[in-house]
Amino acid sequence: MLSLTRKVNEAIVINDNIIIEVLETRESKVKLGLSAPKNIKILRKEVYDEIIKSNKSSSIKENTGLDTLKNLLKKEALQ
């Protein structure tokens, strides 16, 4: 992990097309501004983690449903 120190109105550039600027600091909070092309998703980590968790959960449910369907089809084929 790269760790940088920036002051208000200072920025970093990632890959020539993503800019992260420090807009404000107050107490223990930092307000950031992000500029990136529209095709790049920008999510807060807690939101991203929930999406991943939800996707894994639905994937498990879908696989269970597929396994049940496969078993039913096998039973039908044997009869």
DRENDREN-118497 format. One record per atom (N, C-alpha, C): residue number from 0; chain; residue in three letters; x, y negated, z; atom name. Coordinates in Angstrom, 3 decimals. Example, Ala and Ser with C-alpha at 12.3 -4.5 7.8 and 13.67 -1.06 7.14 Angstrom:
// residues 2
+------+-------+--------+----------+----------+----------+---------+
| bagu | zamar | vodren |        X |        Y |        Z | mardren |
+------+-------+--------+----------+----------+----------+---------+
|    0 |     A |    ALA |   13.190 |    5.690 |    7.800 |       N |
|    0 |     A |    ALA |   12.300 |    4.500 |    7.800 |      CA |
|    0 |     A |    ALA |   13.200 |    3.300 |    7.800 |       C |
|    1 |     A |    SER |   12.850 |    2.250 |    7.080 |       N |
|    1 |     A |    SER |   13.670 |    1.060 |    7.140 |      CA |
|    1 |     A |    SER |   12.900 |   -0.030 |    7.870 |       C |
+------+-------+--------+----------+----------+----------+---------+
***
This chain:
// residues 79
+------+-------+--------+----------+----------+----------+---------+
| bagu | zamar | vodren |        X |        Y |        Z | mardren |
+------+-------+--------+----------+----------+----------+---------+
|    0 |     A |    MET |    0.842 |    1.177 |    0.000 |       N |
|    0 |     A |    MET |    0.000 |    0.000 |    0.000 |      CA |
|    0 |     A |    MET |    0.888 |   -1.242 |    0.000 |       C |
|    1 |     A |    LEU |    0.534 |   -2.166 |   -0.838 |       N |
|    1 |     A |    LEU |    1.235 |   -3.445 |   -0.890 |      CA |
|    1 |     A |    LEU |    0.554 |   -4.390 |    0.091 |       C |
|    2 |     A |    SER |    1.324 |   -5.028 |    0.938 |       N |
|    2 |     A |    SER |    0.776 |   -5.981 |    1.907 |      CA |
|    2 |     A |    SER |    1.316 |   -7.366 |    1.571 |       C |
|    3 |     A |    LEU |    0.405 |   -8.318 |    1.370 |       N |
|    3 |     A |    LEU |    0.799 |   -9.671 |    0.992 |      CA |
|    3 |     A |    LEU |    0.243 |  -10.689 |    1.979 |       C |
|    4 |     A |    THR |    0.939 |  -11.792 |    2.112 |       N |
|    4 |     A |    THR |    0.443 |  -12.910 |    2.904 |      CA |
|    4 |     A |    THR |    0.072 |  -14.024 |    1.933 |       C |
|    5 |     A |    ARG |   -1.134 |  -14.539 |    2.053 |       N |
|    5 |     A |    ARG |   -1.612 |  -15.611 |    1.192 |      CA |
|    5 |     A |    ARG |   -2.270 |  -16.672 |    2.070 |       C |
|    6 |     A |    LYS |   -2.218 |  -17.898 |    1.601 |       N |
|    6 |     A |    LYS |   -2.903 |  -19.009 |    2.263 |      CA |
|    6 |     A |    LYS |   -4.170 |  -19.331 |    1.485 |       C |
|    7 |     A |    VAL |   -5.017 |  -20.160 |    2.074 |       N |
|    7 |     A |    VAL |   -6.245 |  -20.583 |    1.399 |      CA |
|    7 |     A |    VAL |   -5.877 |  -21.202 |    0.053 |       C |
|    8 |     A |    ASN |   -6.641 |  -20.860 |   -0.970 |       N |
|    8 |     A |    ASN |   -6.471 |  -21.298 |   -2.364 |      CA |
|    8 |     A |    ASN |   -5.312 |  -20.613 |   -3.085 |       C |
|    9 |     A |    GLU |   -4.644 |  -19.667 |   -2.439 |       N |
|    9 |     A |    GLU |   -3.631 |  -18.883 |   -3.121 |      CA |
|    9 |     A |    GLU |   -4.276 |  -17.584 |   -3.589 |       C |
|   10 |     A |    ALA |   -3.691 |  -16.975 |   -4.623 |       N |
|   10 |     A |    ALA |   -4.318 |  -15.804 |   -5.233 |      CA |
|   10 |     A |    ALA |   -3.267 |  -14.760 |   -5.593 |       C |
|   11 |     A |    ILE |   -3.763 |  -13.593 |   -5.936 |       N |
|   11 |     A |    ILE |   -2.924 |  -12.557 |   -6.533 |      CA |
|   11 |     A |    ILE |   -3.601 |  -12.125 |   -7.835 |       C |
|   12 |     A |    VAL |   -2.799 |  -11.638 |   -8.765 |       N |
|   12 |     A |    VAL |   -3.313 |  -11.190 |  -10.062 |      CA |
|   12 |     A |    VAL |   -2.976 |   -9.714 |  -10.205 |       C |
|   13 |     A |    ILE |   -3.973 |   -8.930 |  -10.615 |       N |
|   13 |     A |    ILE |   -3.791 |   -7.494 |  -10.829 |      CA |
|   13 |     A |    ILE |   -4.060 |   -7.203 |  -12.300 |       C |
|   14 |     A |    ASN |   -3.104 |   -6.563 |  -12.934 |       N |
|   14 |     A |    ASN |   -3.271 |   -6.088 |  -14.310 |      CA |
|   14 |     A |    ASN |   -3.666 |   -7.187 |  -15.296 |       C |
|   15 |     A |    ASP |   -3.215 |   -8.379 |  -15.101 |       N |
|   15 |     A |    ASP |   -3.456 |   -9.519 |  -16.003 |      CA |
|   15 |     A |    ASP |   -4.911 |   -9.963 |  -16.114 |       C |
|   16 |     A |    ASN |   -5.857 |   -9.238 |  -15.512 |       N |
|   16 |     A |    ASN |   -7.257 |   -9.628 |  -15.708 |      CA |
|   16 |     A |    ASN |   -8.115 |   -9.594 |  -14.443 |       C |
|   17 |     A |    ILE |   -7.501 |   -9.357 |  -13.302 |       N |
|   17 |     A |    ILE |   -8.231 |   -9.372 |  -12.032 |      CA |
|   17 |     A |    ILE |   -7.537 |  -10.373 |  -11.120 |       C |
|   18 |     A |    ILE |   -8.308 |  -11.325 |  -10.612 |       N |
|   18 |     A |    ILE |   -7.753 |  -12.352 |   -9.729 |      CA |
|   18 |     A |    ILE |   -8.476 |  -12.283 |   -8.390 |       C |
|   19 |     A |    ILE |   -7.700 |  -12.210 |   -7.326 |       N |
|   19 |     A |    ILE |   -8.250 |  -12.215 |   -5.968 |      CA |
|   19 |     A |    ILE |   -7.690 |  -13.453 |   -5.277 |       C |
|   20 |     A |    GLU |   -8.598 |  -14.341 |   -4.864 |       N |
|   20 |     A |    GLU |   -8.194 |  -15.614 |   -4.268 |      CA |
|   20 |     A |    GLU |   -8.723 |  -15.715 |   -2.842 |       C |
|   21 |     A |    VAL |   -7.891 |  -16.243 |   -1.956 |       N |
|   21 |     A |    VAL |   -8.322 |  -16.507 |   -0.579 |      CA |
|   21 |     A |    VAL |   -9.085 |  -17.836 |   -0.605 |       C |
|   22 |     A |    LEU |  -10.373 |  -17.773 |   -0.288 |       N |
|   22 |     A |    LEU |  -11.205 |  -18.975 |   -0.324 |      CA |
|   22 |     A |    LEU |  -11.267 |  -19.682 |    1.021 |       C |
|   23 |     A |    GLU |  -11.257 |  -18.888 |    2.089 |       N |
|   23 |     A |    GLU |  -11.453 |  -19.464 |    3.413 |      CA |
|   23 |     A |    GLU |  -10.999 |  -18.468 |    4.467 |       C |
|   24 |     A |    THR |  -10.473 |  -18.989 |    5.562 |       N |
|   24 |     A |    THR |  -10.187 |  -18.146 |    6.732 |      CA |
|   24 |     A |    THR |  -10.854 |  -18.809 |    7.930 |       C |
|   25 |     A |    ARG |  -11.492 |  -17.974 |    8.740 |       N |
|   25 |     A |    ARG |  -12.172 |  -18.494 |    9.919 |      CA |
|   25 |     A |    ARG |  -12.121 |  -17.415 |   10.987 |       C |
|   26 |     A |    GLU |  -11.565 |  -17.752 |   12.139 |       N |
|   26 |     A |    GLU |  -11.406 |  -16.802 |   13.236 |      CA |
|   26 |     A |    GLU |  -10.749 |  -15.528 |   12.712 |       C |
|   27 |     A |    SER |  -11.437 |  -14.404 |   12.768 |       N |
|   27 |     A |    SER |  -10.826 |  -13.145 |   12.303 |      CA |
|   27 |     A |    SER |  -11.372 |  -12.714 |   10.947 |       C |
|   28 |     A |    LYS |  -11.970 |  -13.643 |   10.204 |       N |
|   28 |     A |    LYS |  -12.548 |  -13.299 |    8.900 |      CA |
|   28 |     A |    LYS |  -11.825 |  -14.023 |    7.777 |       C |
|   29 |     A |    VAL |  -11.759 |  -13.348 |    6.638 |       N |
|   29 |     A |    VAL |  -11.161 |  -13.920 |    5.438 |      CA |
|   29 |     A |    VAL |  -12.203 |  -13.848 |    4.330 |       C |
|   30 |     A |    LYS |  -12.458 |  -14.943 |    3.662 |       N |
|   30 |     A |    LYS |  -13.402 |  -14.964 |    2.542 |      CA |
|   30 |     A |    LYS |  -12.585 |  -14.922 |    1.259 |       C |
|   31 |     A |    LEU |  -12.855 |  -13.899 |    0.433 |       N |
|   31 |     A |    LEU |  -12.125 |  -13.705 |   -0.809 |      CA |
|   31 |     A |    LEU |  -13.026 |  -13.963 |   -1.999 |       C |
|   32 |     A |    GLY |  -12.430 |  -14.451 |   -3.068 |       N |
|   32 |     A |    GLY |  -13.128 |  -14.585 |   -4.339 |      CA |
|   32 |     A |    GLY |  -12.475 |  -13.645 |   -5.333 |       C |
|   33 |     A |    LEU |  -13.280 |  -12.887 |   -6.066 |       N |
|   33 |     A |    LEU |  -12.747 |  -11.931 |   -7.033 |      CA |
|   33 |     A |    LEU |  -13.257 |  -12.260 |   -8.423 |       C |
|   34 |     A |    SER |  -12.348 |  -12.296 |   -9.373 |       N |
|   34 |     A |    SER |  -12.708 |  -12.491 |  -10.779 |      CA |
|   34 |     A |    SER |  -12.171 |  -11.308 |  -11.560 |       C |
|   35 |     A |    ALA |  -13.058 |  -10.661 |  -12.300 |       N |
|   35 |     A |    ALA |  -12.658 |   -9.500 |  -13.094 |      CA |
|   35 |     A |    ALA |  -13.594 |   -9.375 |  -14.283 |       C |
|   36 |     A |    PRO |  -13.170 |   -8.660 |  -15.315 |       N |
|   36 |     A |    PRO |  -14.060 |   -8.413 |  -16.449 |      CA |
|   36 |     A |    PRO |  -15.337 |   -7.695 |  -15.983 |       C |
|   37 |     A |    LYS |  -16.416 |   -7.901 |  -16.714 |       N |
|   37 |     A |    LYS |  -17.707 |   -7.316 |  -16.324 |      CA |
|   37 |     A |    LYS |  -17.708 |   -5.796 |  -16.323 |       C |
|   38 |     A |    ASN |  -16.801 |   -5.180 |  -17.080 |       N |
|   38 |     A |    ASN |  -16.793 |   -3.716 |  -17.133 |      CA |
|   38 |     A |    ASN |  -16.069 |   -3.086 |  -15.938 |       C |
|   39 |     A |    ILE |  -15.542 |   -3.906 |  -15.045 |       N |
|   39 |     A |    ILE |  -14.872 |   -3.395 |  -13.854 |      CA |
|   39 |     A |    ILE |  -15.801 |   -3.553 |  -12.662 |       C |
|   40 |     A |    LYS |  -16.099 |   -2.412 |  -12.009 |       N |
|   40 |     A |    LYS |  -16.960 |   -2.442 |  -10.827 |      CA |
|   40 |     A |    LYS |  -16.168 |   -2.958 |   -9.638 |       C |
|   41 |     A |    ILE |  -16.798 |   -3.820 |   -8.859 |       N |
|   41 |     A |    ILE |  -16.200 |   -4.290 |   -7.609 |      CA |
|   41 |     A |    ILE |  -17.215 |   -4.004 |   -6.510 |       C |
|   42 |     A |    LEU |  -16.842 |   -3.143 |   -5.575 |       N |
|   42 |     A |    LEU |  -17.726 |   -2.766 |   -4.479 |      CA |
|   42 |     A |    LEU |  -17.002 |   -2.911 |   -3.152 |       C |
|   43 |     A |    ARG |  -17.753 |   -3.269 |   -2.112 |       N |
|   43 |     A |    ARG |  -17.188 |   -3.207 |   -0.766 |      CA |
|   43 |     A |    ARG |  -16.934 |   -1.742 |   -0.440 |       C |
|   44 |     A |    LYS |  -15.868 |   -1.459 |    0.297 |       N |
|   44 |     A |    LYS |  -15.480 |   -0.073 |    0.563 |      CA |
|   44 |     A |    LYS |  -16.592 |    0.706 |    1.253 |       C |
|   45 |     A |    GLU |  -17.293 |    0.094 |    2.194 |       N |
|   45 |     A |    GLU |  -18.356 |    0.820 |    2.897 |      CA |
|   45 |     A |    GLU |  -19.493 |    1.212 |    1.945 |       C |
|   46 |     A |    VAL |  -19.766 |    0.380 |    0.947 |       N |
|   46 |     A |    VAL |  -20.787 |    0.711 |   -0.052 |      CA |
|   46 |     A |    VAL |  -20.269 |    1.841 |   -0.944 |       C |
|   47 |     A |    TYR |  -19.022 |    1.735 |   -1.370 |       N |
|   47 |     A |    TYR |  -18.402 |    2.779 |   -2.193 |      CA |
|   47 |     A |    TYR |  -18.424 |    4.125 |   -1.467 |       C |
|   48 |     A |    ASP |  -18.054 |    4.121 |   -0.184 |       N |
|   48 |     A |    ASP |  -18.051 |    5.363 |    0.598 |      CA |
|   48 |     A |    ASP |  -19.447 |    5.986 |    0.677 |       C |
|   49 |     A |    GLU |  -20.474 |    5.167 |    0.827 |       N |
|   49 |     A |    GLU |  -21.853 |    5.674 |    0.872 |      CA |
|   49 |     A |    GLU |  -22.258 |    6.281 |   -0.466 |       C |
|   50 |     A |    ILE |  -21.861 |    5.657 |   -1.557 |       N |
|   50 |     A |    ILE |  -22.173 |    6.190 |   -2.886 |      CA |
|   50 |     A |    ILE |  -21.519 |    7.552 |   -3.068 |       C |
|   51 |     A |    ILE |  -20.243 |    7.668 |   -2.692 |       N |
|   51 |     A |    ILE |  -19.528 |    8.944 |   -2.802 |      CA |
|   51 |     A |    ILE |  -20.208 |   10.002 |   -1.943 |       C |
|   52 |     A |    LYS |  -20.566 |    9.643 |   -0.728 |       N |
|   52 |     A |    LYS |  -21.240 |   10.577 |    0.189 |      CA |
|   52 |     A |    LYS |  -22.568 |   11.045 |   -0.400 |       C |
|   53 |     A |    SER |  -23.328 |   10.107 |   -0.939 |       N |
|   53 |     A |    SER |  -24.619 |   10.429 |   -1.542 |      CA |
|   53 |     A |    SER |  -24.447 |   11.324 |   -2.768 |       C |
|   54 |     A |    ASN |  -23.449 |   11.023 |   -3.597 |       N |
|   54 |     A |    ASN |  -23.202 |   11.841 |   -4.786 |      CA |
|   54 |     A |    ASN |  -22.814 |   13.265 |   -4.408 |       C |
|   55 |     A |    LYS |  -21.971 |   13.411 |   -3.395 |       N |
|   55 |     A |    LYS |  -21.572 |   14.753 |   -2.947 |      CA |
|   55 |     A |    LYS |  -22.773 |   15.508 |   -2.417 |       C |
|   56 |     A |    SER |  -23.600 |   14.829 |   -1.659 |       N |
|   56 |     A |    SER |  -24.789 |   15.455 |   -1.082 |      CA |
|   56 |     A |    SER |  -25.746 |   15.933 |   -2.176 |       C |
|   57 |     A |    SER |  -26.004 |   15.089 |   -3.178 |       N |
|   57 |     A |    SER |  -26.913 |   15.506 |   -4.247 |      CA |
|   57 |     A |    SER |  -26.295 |   16.581 |   -5.114 |       C |
|   58 |     A |    SER |  -24.988 |   16.566 |   -5.257 |       N |
|   58 |     A |    SER |  -24.315 |   17.601 |   -6.030 |      CA |
|   58 |     A |    SER |  -24.492 |   18.960 |   -5.367 |       C |
|   59 |     A |    ILE |  -24.378 |   19.002 |   -4.056 |       N |
|   59 |     A |    ILE |  -24.564 |   20.260 |   -3.328 |      CA |
|   59 |     A |    ILE |  -25.999 |   20.749 |   -3.494 |       C |
|   60 |     A |    LYS |  -26.969 |   19.854 |   -3.381 |       N |
|   60 |     A |    LYS |  -28.373 |   20.229 |   -3.548 |      CA |
|   60 |     A |    LYS |  -28.642 |   20.732 |   -4.958 |       C |
|   61 |     A |    GLU |  -28.079 |   20.049 |   -5.950 |       N |
|   61 |     A |    GLU |  -28.283 |   20.465 |   -7.336 |      CA |
|   61 |     A |    GLU |  -27.698 |   21.854 |   -7.574 |       C |
|   62 |     A |    ASN |  -26.505 |   22.098 |   -7.051 |       N |
|   62 |     A |    ASN |  -25.881 |   23.401 |   -7.225 |      CA |
|   62 |     A |    ASN |  -26.701 |   24.497 |   -6.566 |       C |
|   63 |     A |    THR |  -27.255 |   24.209 |   -5.400 |       N |
|   63 |     A |    THR |  -28.096 |   25.187 |   -4.714 |      CA |
|   63 |     A |    THR |  -29.306 |   25.508 |   -5.572 |       C |
|   64 |     A |    GLY |  -29.910 |   24.501 |   -6.163 |       N |
|   64 |     A |    GLY |  -31.054 |   24.721 |   -7.038 |      CA |
|   64 |     A |    GLY |  -30.671 |   25.534 |   -8.260 |       C |
|   65 |     A |    LEU |  -29.518 |   25.275 |   -8.819 |       N |
|   65 |     A |    LEU |  -29.060 |   26.036 |   -9.979 |      CA |
|   65 |     A |    LEU |  -28.786 |   27.487 |   -9.612 |       C |
|   66 |     A |    ASP |  -28.196 |   27.711 |   -8.454 |       N |
|   66 |     A |    ASP |  -27.932 |   29.086 |   -8.006 |      CA |
|   66 |     A |    ASP |  -29.239 |   29.855 |   -7.827 |       C |
|   67 |     A |    THR |  -30.234 |   29.208 |   -7.255 |       N |
|   67 |     A |    THR |  -31.537 |   29.848 |   -7.078 |      CA |
|   67 |     A |    THR |  -32.142 |   30.198 |   -8.425 |       C |
|   68 |     A |    LEU |  -32.068 |   29.276 |   -9.371 |       N |
|   68 |     A |    LEU |  -32.597 |   29.518 |  -10.709 |      CA |
|   68 |     A |    LEU |  -31.855 |   30.669 |  -11.396 |       C |
|   69 |     A |    LYS |  -30.534 |   30.694 |  -11.275 |       N |
|   69 |     A |    LYS |  -29.751 |   31.789 |  -11.861 |      CA |
|   69 |     A |    LYS |  -30.179 |   33.135 |  -11.284 |       C |
|   70 |     A |    ASN |  -30.345 |   33.183 |   -9.973 |       N |
|   70 |     A |    ASN |  -30.755 |   34.433 |   -9.325 |      CA |
|   70 |     A |    ASN |  -32.130 |   34.887 |   -9.802 |       C |
|   71 |     A |    LEU |  -33.054 |   33.935 |   -9.945 |       N |
|   71 |     A |    LEU |  -34.390 |   34.284 |  -10.435 |      CA |
|   71 |     A |    LEU |  -34.320 |   34.820 |  -11.865 |       C |
|   72 |     A |    LEU |  -33.509 |   34.174 |  -12.695 |       N |
|   72 |     A |    LEU |  -33.370 |   34.628 |  -14.079 |      CA |
|   72 |     A |    LEU |  -32.737 |   36.011 |  -14.143 |       C |
|   73 |     A |    LYS |  -31.762 |   36.285 |  -13.297 |       N |
|   73 |     A |    LYS |  -31.141 |   37.617 |  -13.257 |      CA |
|   73 |     A |    LYS |  -32.165 |   38.680 |  -12.858 |       C |
|   74 |     A |    LYS |  -32.979 |   38.353 |  -11.853 |       N |
|   74 |     A |    LYS |  -34.008 |   39.306 |  -11.402 |      CA |
|   74 |     A |    LYS |  -34.988 |   39.613 |  -12.526 |       C |
|   75 |     A |    GLU |  -35.381 |   38.544 |  -13.238 |       N |
|   75 |     A |    GLU |  -36.324 |   38.711 |  -14.355 |      CA |
|   75 |     A |    GLU |  -35.697 |   39.576 |  -15.448 |       C |
|   76 |     A |    ALA |  -34.406 |   39.377 |  -15.714 |       N |
|   76 |     A |    ALA |  -33.722 |   40.139 |  -16.766 |      CA |
|   76 |     A |    ALA |  -33.610 |   41.602 |  -16.386 |       C |
|   77 |     A |    LEU |  -33.471 |   41.903 |  -15.109 |       N |
|   77 |     A |    LEU |  -33.338 |   43.283 |  -14.657 |      CA |
|   77 |     A |    LEU |  -34.659 |   44.043 |  -14.715 |       C |
|   78 |     A |    GLN |  -35.758 |   43.331 |  -14.666 |       N |
|   78 |     A |    GLN |  -37.063 |   43.999 |  -14.654 |      CA |
|   78 |     A |    GLN |  -37.515 |   44.424 |  -16.014 |       C |
+------+-------+--------+----------+----------+----------+---------+
***
